Amino acid sequence: MSAVAENVCQNCGACCAYSANWPRFTVEDDAALDLIPAEYVNERQSGMRCEGDRCSALSGEIGAATSCTIYAVRPEVCRTCLPGDVECNMARRRHGLPAIEVRP
């Protein structure tokens, strides 16, 4: 991710507070899952533990300044959400944030 994209994400965090069902584990192998601290994994071990719709690994204020406390070992679903993609803008709308336009 580019430095500009990282700054957009660190000023947003909407995707990490969209749905308790969104941060699901899908393609991770056991070795990757073992790197995620247990306190951040839900009881079913099917995804990230959430407080309401907010991922427990998210720190900060949505739309202002956020960060992922487990960024280096975050699940694949978190890695594939990119600034301005459909999922990103859907989450931003839910939080009253303007869409990000992706320019070629």
Secondary structure, 3 states (H helix, E strand, C coil): CCHHHHHHHHCCCHHHHCCCCCCECCCCCHHHHHHCCHHHECCCCCEECEECCEECCEEEECCCEEEECCHHHCCHHHHHCCCCCHHHHHHHHHCCCCCCCCCC
